[in-house]
Amino acid sequence: MSYESAWLNADIPCSVAGLKGVESILLKVDHAAAGKEERIIETAVHETARAVKELFGTAAEEKRITATDEITSGRNASDGRIDILLELVGEPALDTDGAYRISYNSAASRAEVKAGTARGLLYGSFRLTFLFKMVSSLNELSEESVPASPLRMLNHWDNMDGSIERGYSGKSFFFRDDSIIIDDRTEAYVRMIASVGINSCVINNVNVRTAATRLITADYRSDLKKLAGIFEKYGVDLYLSLNFAAPIEIGGLNTCDPLDGQVRSWWKEVLDDLFSDVPQLKGFLIKADSEGRPGPFTYGRDHAQGANMLADIIAPYGGIIIWRCFVYNCKQDWRDTKTDRARAQYDNFKPLDGKFSDNVILQIKNGPMDFQPREPVSPLFGGLKDTHQMIEFQIAQEYTGQQKHVCFLIPEFKEILGFKTYIRDKEGRPIKDDTVCDIVTGRTFKNKNCGMAAVTNTGDDANWTGHDLAAANLYGFGRLCFNPALTAEDIEKEWITLTFGDDKEVFLTVSYILSTSWPTYEKYSSPLGVGWMVNPGNHYGPNVDGYEFSEWGTYHRSDSRGMGVERGKDGTGYIGQYNEPNSSLYEKLETCPDELLLFMHHVPYTYRLHSGKTVIQYIYDSHYEGAEEAHRMRDSWIGLKGRIKENVYERVLERLNIQADSADEWRDTICSYYREKSGIPDEKGRI
């Protein structure tokens, strides 16, 4: 199947005024590079040469310069051509893996990329290419960047039969018919994610099926080695999802108790063999004791004992165990008002703080539930003080329109990363660097085993992400991991320019659609933090009571008088998991933010928000406003006909039509339900 280049768009020309081409690409390395570093350096040179060819239609001469050679200047910019220098240097400011500096040496007519590591040189070369397409002057070729997040990871939920759980962009390009696929698309994908600084990737579904369990066996060793080699040349570390029950499912044992000697011996033999054959392998992502997945609870063990058993085995290889915190008591009677799925991450892992091995990282969902259009930040951030942590986002739009609807998620991610946890040290003193971003980038606890992960939104569709505009979430996540100081507007501007070029009308229209898309989706689907009003199973489309009386939990508790889940002191007690002053902020109705009100409290329909509107009127108004906005987004896109590629225009228009119709359905379903449930009419007479 053919595929397009996403933001690595060969059709977008160089925007630098007067620049006609590149004469030569110079590589200077001031210390010996070998193995993995050497391969990544070669990739950086290759990508620079490829970019020059695409931008200017001509090849540049490639020259290697030894560490002792002086770089002489014999050029001037009068002919509109420059040189490019890629230089690996021993400079403290660039020592962090992935850091780079881009500058323009006007005296030598030379664009320069300097880095202290091979990854930094690769990221700098990609960034230089992007700048060539975004700036108007050579003097604007100026940027120094140090990656904030040590792990910048994508989680694939790809199954080995080729399907993708919660995949909305076609089928897997890693697996088909229980086999690993390795073709030119494999490298194109790794190239694409490396271009925005992604350095880690889990290729198979964490909800492991038996076929995927066999990935660690000798049957797949040859293909894993080939795949790891492709990842390695782009500086991306390969991870696998691991099945905790593998000793039973493929090992012939009758237990997977982490403290059983036979179990430990089996894991050691299998993983020693795997790391010996595939030394590029970095580690494993594990989901245990959740949604029916097996884990240490079966044997009366805790998460730390389960994770540490595996971590100790792979520690000699520098291996990492990433243990997901998505666990909860999934058997709940809807009449039980005290059991609360939202409490589960904190209740399960807070008591284990400090008990995990140094090479274990807990992967914590951004919210306490499951990637809703809006949730509060998980209180586990700020709860753990002695455990490595990383945050898990979802750019696969499971609950935000499934890539049929445009929903630019970077503004939401920015809000979450900026949340102040008010964490205190072991002596109870406030910690200055206390945001979620500080914690997951290592600033709070001064550690490197931390980072950001996202469930990815890619598949084998021609445009990678199904909805062309959904690629902004993939690009934006990579950029946010690398530099969380960027604003959502910064990221949006970059992606639009790299994807569509510098047409002002196109930019303004796409910018309007992206910037309004998340609040629009929230308005017509689930305002005030309520969430979960979706059809069971596929999680698409409105169904107010779809999950309300199921064993998976209760989410809005609507009755004839009011709605919302009471999570304060008189309810489930969830709010008490937050540090002060957040706990008091959420506990008091008068200070609880409107956008999270129904997540935190059960209130009458006549309760007045800070805006002065009643809850019921806000429900009516927001759904009508959201549906109207969805139609406006569609209509604005129609005005771009003839200004962008026809196939892109038609693909996006098709999905915006779906979104407008779906927004109408959400509006009518939700408003009708609450008009009947509450008995309170819409003040504007629309329902």
C-alpha positions as CSV (number, residue, x, y, z in Angstrom):
1,M,0.0,0.0,0.0
2,S,1.3,3.5,-0.8
3,Y,1.8,6.0,1.9
4,E,2.4,9.7,2.3
5,S,5.1,11.5,4.2
6,A,2.9,13.3,6.8
7,W,4.9,16.4,8.0
8,L,8.0,15.2,6.1
9,N,6.4,16.6,3.0
10,A,8.7,16.6,0.0
11,D,6.3,19.0,-1.8
12,I,6.9,21.9,0.7
13,P,9.6,24.1,-0.7
14,C,12.4,25.9,1.1
15,S,11.1,29.2,2.4
16,V,14.5,30.9,3.0
17,A,14.7,34.0,0.7
18,G,17.4,33.8,-1.9
19,L,18.7,30.3,-0.9
20,K,19.2,28.3,-4.1
21,G,20.9,25.2,-2.8
22,V,23.6,23.5,-0.8
23,E,27.1,23.0,-2.1
24,S,28.4,20.5,0.4
25,I,27.6,18.6,3.5
26,L,30.5,18.4,5.9
27,L,30.7,15.9,8.8
28,K,33.2,16.5,11.6
29,V,33.4,14.1,14.6
30,D,35.9,15.2,17.3
31,H,35.9,11.8,19.0
32,A,35.8,8.1,17.9
33,A,32.3,6.9,17.2
34,A,31.5,3.2,16.9
35,G,28.6,0.8,16.6
36,K,25.2,2.3,17.3
37,E,26.5,5.9,17.4
38,E,28.2,5.5,14.0
39,R,25.0,4.1,12.4
40,I,23.0,7.1,13.7
41,I,25.6,9.6,12.5
42,E,25.4,8.0,9.0
43,T,21.7,8.4,9.1
44,A,22.0,12.0,10.0
45,V,24.2,12.6,7.0
46,H,21.9,10.6,4.7
47,E,18.8,12.5,5.9
48,T,20.5,15.8,5.3
49,A,21.5,14.8,1.8
50,R,18.0,13.6,1.2
51,A,16.5,16.9,2.4
52,V,18.8,18.9,0.2
53,K,17.8,16.8,-2.9
54,E,14.1,17.3,-2.0
55,L,14.4,21.0,-1.3
56,F,16.6,22.1,-4.1
57,G,16.5,19.3,-6.7
58,T,20.3,18.9,-6.6
59,A,22.8,16.8,-4.8
60,A,25.3,18.1,-2.3
61,E,28.9,16.8,-2.1
62,E,29.4,14.9,1.2
63,K,32.8,15.4,2.9
64,R,34.2,13.8,6.0
65,I,36.5,16.0,8.1
66,T,38.8,14.6,10.8
67,A,38.8,15.9,14.3
68,T,42.1,17.6,13.8
69,D,41.2,19.3,10.5
70,E,40.3,23.0,10.5
71,I,37.2,23.9,8.5
72,T,38.3,26.5,6.0
73,S,35.9,28.9,4.4
74,G,36.1,29.6,0.8
75,R,32.5,30.4,0.2
76,N,30.3,33.4,0.1
77,A,26.6,33.7,-0.2
78,S,26.5,35.7,-3.4
79,D,25.6,32.7,-5.5
80,G,22.7,31.7,-3.2
81,R,24.4,28.5,-2.1
82,I,25.6,27.5,1.3
83,D,27.4,24.5,3.0
84,I,26.0,22.5,5.9
85,L,28.2,21.3,8.8
86,L,27.2,18.4,11.0
87,E,29.6,18.3,14.0
88,L,29.8,16.0,16.9
89,V,31.5,17.9,19.7
90,G,32.6,17.3,23.3
91,E,30.7,20.3,24.8
92,P,29.1,20.2,28.3
93,A,26.1,22.2,27.2
94,L,25.3,19.5,24.6
95,D,26.1,16.4,26.6
96,T,22.4,15.4,27.2
97,D,21.5,12.6,24.8
98,G,19.6,14.3,21.9
99,A,20.6,17.9,22.5
100,Y,21.7,20.0,19.5
101,R,22.5,23.5,18.5
102,I,21.6,25.0,15.1
103,S,23.2,28.2,13.9
104,Y,24.2,30.1,10.7
105,N,27.8,31.1,10.2
106,S,27.4,34.1,7.9
107,A,31.2,34.5,7.4
108,A,31.5,31.0,6.0
109,S,28.0,30.8,4.4
110,R,27.4,27.7,6.4
111,A,24.5,26.3,8.4
112,E,25.8,24.4,11.3
113,V,24.4,21.6,13.5
114,K,26.4,20.7,16.6
115,A,25.6,18.0,19.1
116,G,27.3,16.0,21.8
117,T,25.6,12.7,20.9
118,A,24.7,10.9,17.7
119,R,21.0,11.2,18.5
120,G,21.5,14.9,18.9
121,L,23.1,15.2,15.5
122,L,20.2,13.3,13.9
123,Y,17.5,15.4,15.6
124,G,19.4,18.6,14.7
125,S,19.6,17.5,11.0
126,F,15.9,16.9,10.9
127,R,15.2,20.2,12.7
128,L,17.4,22.0,10.2
129,T,15.3,20.6,7.4
130,F,12.1,21.8,9.1
131,L,13.6,25.3,9.7
132,F,14.5,25.5,6.0
133,K,10.7,25.2,5.3
134,M,9.6,27.6,8.1
135,V,11.9,30.6,8.2
136,S,12.4,33.4,5.8
137,S,16.1,34.2,6.4
138,L,19.3,32.3,6.9
139,N,19.9,34.3,10.1
140,E,16.8,32.7,11.5
141,L,18.6,29.3,11.5
142,S,19.1,29.5,15.2
143,E,18.0,27.1,17.8
144,E,19.4,25.2,20.8
145,S,17.3,22.4,22.2
146,V,17.8,19.8,25.0
147,P,15.2,17.1,25.2
148,A,13.2,17.5,28.5
149,S,11.8,14.0,28.7
150,P,14.3,11.2,28.9
151,L,11.9,8.6,27.5
152,R,9.8,9.8,24.6
153,M,7.7,6.7,23.8
154,L,4.9,5.5,21.5
155,N,2.8,2.5,22.6
156,H,1.3,0.5,19.7
157,W,-1.7,-1.6,20.4
158,D,-1.0,-3.7,17.3
159,N,-2.1,-7.4,17.3
160,M,-0.1,-10.1,15.5
161,D,-3.1,-10.9,13.2
162,G,-2.7,-7.4,11.8
163,S,-5.6,-5.8,13.7
164,I,-5.1,-2.8,16.0
165,E,-7.1,-2.5,19.2
166,R,-8.6,1.0,19.2
167,G,-7.0,1.6,15.9
168,Y,-8.6,4.0,13.5
169,S,-6.1,4.3,10.7
170,G,-6.2,0.9,9.0
171,K,-4.3,-2.2,10.0
172,S,-0.9,-2.8,11.5
173,F,2.2,-2.2,9.5
174,F,4.3,-4.3,12.0
175,F,2.3,-7.6,12.0
176,R,0.1,-9.7,9.7
177,D,-1.0,-13.3,10.0
178,D,1.1,-13.8,13.2
179,S,4.2,-12.7,11.4
180,I,6.4,-9.6,11.6
181,I,6.3,-7.3,8.5
182,I,9.6,-5.6,7.5
183,D,9.4,-3.5,4.3
184,D,10.1,0.0,3.2
185,R,7.2,1.3,5.2
186,T,8.8,0.1,8.4
187,E,11.8,2.4,7.9
188,A,9.5,5.2,6.7
189,Y,7.6,5.0,10.0
190,V,10.7,4.9,12.2
191,R,12.1,7.8,10.2
192,M,8.9,9.8,10.7
193,I,8.8,9.4,14.5
194,A,12.5,10.0,14.9
195,S,12.1,13.3,13.1
196,V,10.2,14.7,16.1
197,G,12.5,13.2,18.7
198,I,10.7,9.9,19.6
199,N,13.3,7.6,21.1
200,S,11.3,4.6,22.3
201,C,8.6,2.4,20.8
202,V,6.5,-0.6,22.0
203,I,5.4,-2.5,18.9
204,N,2.7,-4.9,20.2
205,N,-0.5,-4.6,22.1
206,V,-0.2,-4.4,25.9
207,N,-3.4,-6.3,26.1
208,V,-1.3,-9.3,25.0
209,R,-2.9,-12.2,23.1
210,T,-1.2,-15.6,23.0
211,A,0.3,-15.1,19.6
212,A,2.0,-11.9,20.8
213,T,3.3,-13.8,23.9
214,R,5.3,-15.9,21.5
215,L,7.3,-12.8,20.3
216,I,9.9,-13.6,22.9
217,T,10.5,-17.1,21.6
218,A,13.1,-18.2,19.0
219,D,10.4,-18.3,16.3
220,Y,10.5,-14.5,15.9
221,R,14.2,-13.9,16.8
222,S,15.5,-13.3,13.3
223,D,12.8,-10.8,12.4
224,L,13.1,-9.0,15.7
225,K,16.8,-8.6,15.1
226,K,16.1,-7.0,11.7
227,L,13.5,-4.7,13.1
228,A,15.8,-3.7,16.0
229,G,18.5,-2.8,13.4
230,I,16.1,-0.4,11.6
231,F,15.1,1.2,14.9
232,E,18.7,1.5,15.9
233,K,19.8,3.5,12.9
234,Y,17.2,6.1,13.8
235,G,18.0,6.1,17.5
236,V,14.7,4.5,18.5
237,D,14.8,1.9,21.3
238,L,12.7,-1.2,20.7
239,Y,10.4,-2.4,23.5
240,L,7.9,-5.3,23.6
241,S,4.7,-5.8,25.6
242,L,5.2,-8.8,27.8
243,N,2.5,-11.3,29.0
244,F,2.9,-11.9,32.7
245,A,1.3,-15.3,32.2
246,A,3.8,-16.5,29.6
247,P,5.3,-19.2,31.9
248,I,1.9,-20.9,31.8
249,E,0.8,-20.0,28.2
250,I,4.1,-20.9,26.5
251,G,6.3,-22.3,29.2
252,G,4.3,-25.3,30.3
253,L,4.3,-24.3,34.0
254,N,1.2,-24.3,36.1
255,T,2.0,-21.0,37.8
256,C,3.4,-17.6,37.1
257,D,3.9,-16.7,40.8
258,P,6.8,-14.1,40.7
259,L,8.3,-15.6,43.9
260,D,8.3,-19.2,42.6
261,G,11.8,-20.4,41.8
262,Q,10.7,-22.3,38.7
263,V,9.0,-19.2,37.3
264,R,12.0,-17.1,37.9
265,S,14.3,-19.7,36.3
266,W,12.0,-19.9,33.3
267,W,12.0,-16.1,32.8
268,K,15.8,-15.9,33.3
269,E,16.5,-18.5,30.6
270,V,14.1,-17.0,28.1
271,L,15.1,-13.4,28.6
272,D,18.9,-14.1,28.8
273,D,18.5,-15.8,25.4
274,L,16.5,-13.0,24.0
275,F,18.8,-10.2,25.1
276,S,21.8,-12.2,23.8
277,D,20.3,-12.5,20.4
278,V,18.8,-9.0,20.3
279,P,21.0,-6.8,22.3
280,Q,19.3,-3.6,20.9
281,L,16.1,-4.6,22.8
282,K,15.6,-2.1,25.6
283,G,12.9,-3.6,27.7
284,F,9.2,-4.5,28.3
285,L,5.8,-2.8,28.9
286,I,3.5,-4.9,31.1
287,K,-0.2,-4.7,32.0
288,A,-1.1,-7.0,34.9
289,D,-4.1,-7.5,37.2
290,S,-6.3,-5.3,35.1
291,E,-9.3,-6.0,32.8
292,G,-8.8,-9.7,33.2
293,R,-5.1,-9.7,32.5
294,P,-3.1,-12.0,34.8
295,G,-0.7,-10.7,37.3
296,P,0.8,-11.2,40.8
297,F,-2.5,-10.6,42.6
298,T,-3.5,-14.2,41.7
299,Y,-0.8,-15.5,44.0
300,G,-1.2,-13.0,46.8
301,R,1.8,-10.9,45.6
302,D,1.9,-7.2,44.9
303,H,2.9,-5.2,41.9
304,A,6.4,-4.4,43.2
305,Q,7.1,-8.1,43.6
306,G,5.9,-8.8,40.1
307,A,7.8,-6.0,38.4
308,N,11.0,-6.5,40.4
309,M,11.3,-10.2,39.5
310,L,11.5,-9.3,35.8
311,A,13.5,-6.1,36.4
312,D,16.2,-8.0,38.3
313,I,16.6,-10.5,35.5
314,I,17.1,-7.9,32.7
315,A,19.1,-5.3,34.8
316,P,22.5,-6.7,33.6
317,Y,21.5,-5.8,30.0
318,G,20.5,-2.3,31.0
319,G,16.8,-3.4,30.5
320,I,13.8,-1.4,31.7
321,I,10.5,-2.7,33.0
322,I,7.6,-0.3,32.4
323,W,4.7,-1.3,34.6
324,R,1.3,0.2,33.7
325,C,-0.8,1.5,36.6
326,F,-4.1,1.0,34.7
327,V,-5.6,-1.4,37.3
328,Y,-8.9,-1.2,39.0
329,N,-11.7,-3.2,40.6
330,C,-13.8,-3.8,37.5
331,K,-16.6,-5.6,39.3
332,Q,-18.9,-2.9,40.7
333,D,-22.7,-2.9,41.4
334,W,-24.1,0.4,40.3
335,R,-25.9,0.8,43.6
336,D,-22.6,0.8,45.5
337,T,-21.8,4.5,45.9
338,K,-18.4,3.9,47.7
339,T,-16.4,1.8,45.3
340,D,-14.8,4.0,42.8
341,R,-12.7,3.0,39.8
342,A,-11.1,6.4,39.8
343,R,-9.3,5.6,43.1
344,A,-7.6,2.5,41.8
345,Q,-4.3,3.8,40.5
346,Y,-3.6,5.6,43.8
347,D,-5.0,2.9,46.1
348,N,-2.9,0.2,44.4
349,F,0.4,2.0,44.0
350,K,0.7,4.6,46.7
351,P,1.4,2.0,49.4
352,L,4.2,0.5,47.3
353,D,6.1,3.8,46.9
354,G,9.8,3.1,47.2
355,K,9.5,-0.7,46.8
356,F,10.2,-0.9,43.1
357,S,13.7,-1.7,41.6
358,D,15.6,1.2,40.1
359,N,15.0,-0.1,36.5
360,V,11.2,-0.1,37.0
361,I,9.1,2.8,35.8
362,L,5.4,3.1,36.6
363,Q,3.4,4.3,33.6
364,I,0.5,6.3,34.9
365,K,-2.5,7.4,32.8
366,N,-2.9,11.1,32.6
367,G,-6.2,10.8,34.4
368,P,-7.7,8.4,36.9
369,M,-10.1,6.8,34.5
370,D,-9.6,6.2,30.8
371,F,-8.6,9.0,28.4
372,Q,-11.9,10.9,28.5
373,P,-12.3,14.3,26.7
374,R,-11.6,15.8,30.1
375,E,-10.5,14.2,33.4
376,P,-8.7,15.6,36.4
377,V,-5.0,14.8,36.6
378,S,-4.2,11.5,38.3
379,P,-3.5,12.1,42.0
380,L,-0.7,9.5,41.8
381,F,1.4,12.3,40.3
382,G,2.3,14.1,43.5
383,G,1.5,11.0,45.6
384,L,4.6,9.0,44.7
385,K,7.9,10.4,46.0
386,D,10.3,7.5,45.7
387,T,9.3,5.7,42.5
388,H,10.2,6.3,38.8
389,Q,7.2,7.6,36.9
390,M,6.1,8.4,33.3
391,I,2.8,9.7,32.0
392,E,0.6,7.9,29.5
393,F,-1.4,9.9,27.0
394,Q,-3.6,8.6,24.2
395,I,-3.3,10.1,20.8
396,A,-5.4,7.3,19.3
397,Q,-8.8,9.1,19.8
398,E,-10.7,6.3,21.5
399,Y,-13.0,8.6,23.3
400,T,-12.4,11.8,21.3
401,G,-13.9,10.9,18.0
402,Q,-11.8,7.9,16.8
403,Q,-10.1,10.0,14.1
404,K,-13.4,10.5,12.3
405,H,-13.7,13.7,14.3
406,V,-10.8,16.2,14.4
407,C,-9.7,16.8,18.0
408,F,-6.3,18.5,18.5
409,L,-5.2,17.1,21.9
410,I,-2.0,19.1,22.5
411,P,-3.9,21.9,24.4
412,E,-5.2,19.2,26.8
413,F,-1.8,17.7,27.2
414,K,-0.4,21.1,28.0
415,E,-2.9,21.6,30.7
416,I,-2.2,18.3,32.3
417,L,1.6,18.8,32.2
418,G,1.2,22.2,33.8
419,F,-0.9,20.9,36.7
420,K,0.7,21.7,40.1
421,T,0.7,18.7,42.3
422,Y,2.0,20.5,45.5
423,I,4.2,17.5,46.2
424,R,6.4,17.7,49.3
425,D,9.6,16.0,50.1
426,K,10.0,13.2,52.7
427,E,10.3,15.8,55.4
428,G,7.1,17.5,54.4
429,R,8.7,20.6,52.8
430,P,7.3,22.0,49.5
431,I,9.2,21.0,46.4
432,K,9.7,23.9,43.9
433,D,9.5,21.8,40.7
434,D,6.1,20.3,41.4
435,T,4.2,20.1,38.2
436,V,3.3,16.9,36.4
437,C,5.8,18.0,33.7
438,D,8.6,18.4,36.4
439,I,7.9,14.9,37.7
440,V,7.9,13.1,34.4
441,T,10.9,15.0,32.9
442,G,13.0,14.2,36.0
443,R,13.3,17.7,37.4
444,T,11.5,16.9,40.6
445,F,13.5,13.9,41.7
446,K,16.6,14.4,39.5
447,N,16.3,11.1,37.7
448,K,16.5,9.8,34.2
449,N,14.1,6.8,34.4
450,C,11.0,8.8,33.6
451,G,9.3,10.2,30.6
452,M,6.1,10.5,28.4
453,A,4.3,7.8,26.5
454,A,1.3,7.9,24.2
455,V,-0.9,5.2,22.7
456,T,-0.3,6.0,19.1
457,N,-2.7,6.7,16.3
458,T,-1.0,5.2,13.3
459,G,-1.9,2.4,10.9
460,D,-1.4,1.3,7.3
461,D,-3.7,4.0,5.8
462,A,-2.1,6.0,3.0
463,N,-1.8,9.1,5.3
464,W,-0.7,7.1,8.4
465,T,-3.4,8.5,10.8
466,G,-6.7,8.1,8.9
467,H,-7.8,11.6,9.4
468,D,-5.1,13.9,7.9
469,L,-5.5,16.4,10.7
470,A,-5.0,13.7,13.3
471,A,-1.3,13.7,12.3
472,A,-1.0,17.0,14.3
473,N,-1.5,14.9,17.5
474,L,1.4,12.6,16.6
475,Y,3.7,15.4,15.6
476,G,2.6,17.5,18.6
477,F,3.2,14.7,21.1
478,G,6.8,14.2,19.9
479,R,7.5,17.9,20.0
480,L,5.9,18.2,23.5
481,C,8.0,15.4,24.9
482,F,11.1,17.1,23.5
483,N,10.2,20.6,24.5
484,P,7.2,21.0,26.8
485,A,7.8,24.7,27.0
486,L,6.4,25.0,23.5
487,T,2.8,26.3,23.4
488,A,0.0,24.5,21.6
489,E,0.0,27.4,19.2
490,D,3.7,26.9,18.5
491,I,3.2,23.3,17.7
492,E,0.1,23.9,15.6
493,K,1.9,26.5,13.5
494,E,4.9,24.2,12.8
495,W,2.7,21.3,11.8
496,I,0.5,23.3,9.5
497,T,3.5,24.9,7.8
498,L,5.4,21.6,7.3
499,T,2.2,19.8,6.1
500,F,0.5,22.4,3.9
501,G,3.1,25.1,3.2
502,D,2.8,28.9,3.6
503,D,-0.6,29.6,2.0
504,K,-2.0,32.1,4.5
505,E,-5.7,31.2,3.9
506,V,-4.9,27.5,4.4
507,F,-2.9,28.3,7.5
508,L,-5.7,30.4,9.1
509,T,-8.4,27.9,8.3
510,V,-6.5,24.8,9.6
511,S,-5.4,26.8,12.6
512,Y,-9.0,27.7,13.4
513,I,-10.1,24.1,13.0
514,L,-7.4,22.7,15.2
515,S,-7.5,25.3,17.9
516,T,-11.3,25.0,18.4
517,S,-11.6,21.2,17.9
518,W,-11.0,20.0,21.5
519,P,-13.4,22.4,23.2
520,T,-15.9,21.8,20.5
521,Y,-15.8,18.0,20.9
522,E,-16.0,18.4,24.7
523,K,-19.1,20.6,24.3
524,Y,-21.2,18.2,22.2
525,S,-20.0,15.0,23.9
526,S,-19.4,15.3,27.6
527,P,-19.1,18.8,29.2
528,L,-18.5,19.4,32.9
529,G,-16.2,16.4,33.3
530,V,-18.9,13.8,33.1
531,G,-17.4,11.5,30.4
532,W,-18.3,7.9,29.4
533,M,-21.7,8.5,27.6
534,V,-20.6,6.2,24.8
535,N,-21.8,3.0,23.2
536,P,-20.3,0.0,25.0
537,G,-17.6,-1.9,23.2
538,N,-16.7,0.5,20.4
539,H,-16.8,3.6,22.5
540,Y,-18.2,5.7,19.6
541,G,-21.4,7.7,19.5
542,P,-23.8,8.9,22.2
543,N,-25.3,6.5,24.7
544,V,-26.0,8.2,28.1
545,D,-26.5,5.0,30.0
546,G,-24.2,2.8,27.9
547,Y,-21.9,1.9,30.8
548,E,-23.9,3.4,33.7
549,F,-25.3,0.1,35.0
550,S,-22.5,-2.2,33.9
551,E,-19.9,-4.0,36.0
552,W,-17.2,-1.5,34.8
553,G,-18.3,1.3,37.1
554,T,-20.8,4.2,37.2
555,Y,-20.0,7.6,35.6
556,H,-22.8,10.1,36.0
557,R,-25.5,8.8,38.4
558,S,-28.2,10.9,36.7
559,D,-31.6,10.8,38.4
560,S,-34.7,13.1,38.3
561,R,-33.0,15.7,40.6
562,G,-29.4,15.9,39.5
563,M,-26.3,14.2,38.3
564,G,-22.6,13.7,38.8
565,V,-20.5,11.3,41.0
566,E,-19.9,12.4,44.6
567,R,-16.2,11.9,45.2
568,G,-15.8,14.1,48.2
569,K,-15.7,13.2,51.9
570,D,-19.4,12.2,51.8
571,G,-18.9,10.1,48.7
572,T,-16.1,7.8,47.5
573,G,-13.3,9.9,49.1
574,Y,-11.4,10.1,45.9
575,I,-10.8,13.9,46.3
576,G,-8.8,13.2,49.4
577,Q,-6.1,11.5,47.3
578,Y,-4.9,15.0,46.2
579,N,-2.3,17.1,48.1
580,E,-3.5,20.3,49.6
581,P,-4.6,22.8,48.4
582,N,-6.0,20.8,45.5
583,S,-8.0,18.5,47.8
584,S,-9.8,21.5,49.3
585,L,-10.2,23.1,46.0
586,Y,-12.1,20.1,44.6
587,E,-13.9,19.3,47.8
588,K,-15.7,22.7,48.1
589,L,-18.5,23.3,45.6
590,E,-17.8,27.0,45.5
591,T,-14.2,26.4,44.4
592,C,-14.5,23.3,42.3
593,P,-13.8,24.2,38.6
594,D,-16.9,24.0,36.5
595,E,-15.1,21.9,33.9
596,L,-14.7,19.1,36.5
597,L,-17.8,19.6,38.6
598,L,-19.7,16.5,37.6
599,F,-16.6,14.3,37.9
600,M,-16.2,15.5,41.5
601,H,-19.7,16.0,42.8
602,H,-23.4,15.1,42.4
603,V,-25.4,18.3,42.2
604,P,-29.0,19.3,41.4
605,Y,-29.8,20.3,37.8
606,T,-30.6,23.7,39.1
607,Y,-27.1,24.2,40.7
608,R,-25.6,27.4,39.3
609,L,-22.1,27.3,37.8
610,H,-19.5,30.0,38.2
611,S,-20.8,31.4,34.9
612,G,-24.3,31.8,36.4
613,K,-25.9,29.2,34.3
614,T,-27.7,26.2,35.8
615,V,-26.2,22.8,35.1
616,I,-29.1,21.7,33.0
617,Q,-29.1,24.9,30.9
618,Y,-25.3,24.5,30.4
619,I,-25.9,21.0,29.1
620,Y,-28.4,22.2,26.6
621,D,-26.4,25.2,25.5
622,S,-23.0,23.5,25.2
623,H,-24.4,20.7,23.1
624,Y,-26.0,23.1,20.7
625,E,-22.9,25.3,20.6
626,G,-20.7,22.3,20.0
627,A,-22.8,21.0,17.1
628,E,-22.9,24.5,15.5
629,E,-19.1,24.8,15.8
630,A,-18.7,21.3,14.1
631,H,-20.7,22.6,11.2
632,R,-18.6,25.8,11.0
633,M,-15.4,23.8,11.0
634,R,-16.7,21.8,8.0
635,D,-17.9,24.9,6.2
636,S,-14.5,26.6,6.6
637,W,-12.7,23.6,5.2
638,I,-15.0,23.7,2.1
639,G,-13.5,27.2,1.4
640,L,-10.1,25.6,0.8
641,K,-11.1,23.6,-2.3
642,G,-8.4,24.1,-5.0
643,R,-5.8,25.4,-2.5
644,I,-4.5,22.0,-1.3
645,K,-4.2,18.5,-2.8
646,E,-7.5,17.2,-4.0
647,N,-7.1,13.8,-2.3
648,V,-6.3,15.4,1.0
649,Y,-9.2,17.9,0.6
650,E,-11.7,15.1,-0.1
651,R,-10.5,12.9,2.7
652,V,-10.7,15.6,5.3
653,L,-14.1,16.9,4.0
654,E,-15.5,13.4,4.2
655,R,-14.6,13.2,7.9
656,L,-15.8,16.7,8.7
657,N,-19.1,15.7,7.2
658,I,-19.2,12.7,9.5
659,Q,-18.3,14.9,12.5
660,A,-21.0,17.4,11.8
661,D,-23.7,14.7,11.5
662,S,-22.3,13.0,14.6
663,A,-22.3,16.2,16.6
664,D,-26.0,16.7,15.7
665,E,-26.7,13.1,17.0
666,W,-24.8,13.8,20.2
667,R,-26.8,17.1,20.7
668,D,-30.2,15.5,20.1
669,T,-29.5,12.4,22.1
670,I,-28.1,14.0,25.2
671,C,-30.4,17.0,25.3
672,S,-33.5,14.8,24.8
673,Y,-32.4,12.5,27.6
674,Y,-31.9,15.2,30.1
675,R,-35.0,17.1,29.1
676,E,-37.0,13.9,29.9
677,K,-34.9,12.9,33.0
678,S,-34.9,16.4,34.6
679,G,-38.3,17.6,33.6
680,I,-36.7,21.0,33.1
681,P,-37.3,22.7,29.7
682,D,-34.6,24.5,27.7
683,E,-34.9,28.2,28.3
684,K,-34.5,28.8,24.6
685,G,-37.2,26.4,23.6
686,R,-35.1,24.2,21.3
687,I,-35.8,20.8,22.7
